[in-house]
Amino acid sequence: MVDAEIAQWVEQAEPFVTAALGAYGAGVLTRAEDAAADATVTLGRRILQTVWRRRDEPGRVALEQAVANAAAEHDAPEAAALLDRQLVEAVREDAELRSRLARMVQAADTTVTGVQAGDHSPAVSRSRIGGDNIQIGHVGGDVQISRH
């Protein structure tokens, strides 16, 4: 059961970690909090720093190398897989860390960061826009919209 929970956590944390690597590169482990940073990037940085701080010296070095590889080769699935393996190893060995990180990711998933005015209104949440009445920009003149 623990391995399934770990795999689920890594899957949930991956977008945050990827965003942090994209924003900060290998410096993500030492980057200070930036008040203007996107919440996704900030959470990814916090996840990686929390894991890094809990590791022993060999674990830190391995994580640093995995982060550097993933930052340098952000499109390479092998680099992402290596980083995932480091995260899995860290949380498998440390139940308290696993619990702390799960709470961090869960809090991010349940935090309401969106805006919606009412039924059928556009909903803006994080970087997603959805709903059934969305307008971007303006339209002038005669406009006809139909379904084919």
Secondary structure, 3 states (H helix, E strand, C coil): CHHHHHHHHHHHHHHHHHHHHHHHHHHHHCCCCCCCCCHHHHHHHHHHHHHHHHCCHHHHHHHHHHHHHHHHCCCCHHHHHHHHHHHHHHHHHCHHHHHHHHHHHHHHHHCCCCEECCCCCCEEECCEEECCCCCCCCCCCCCCCCCC
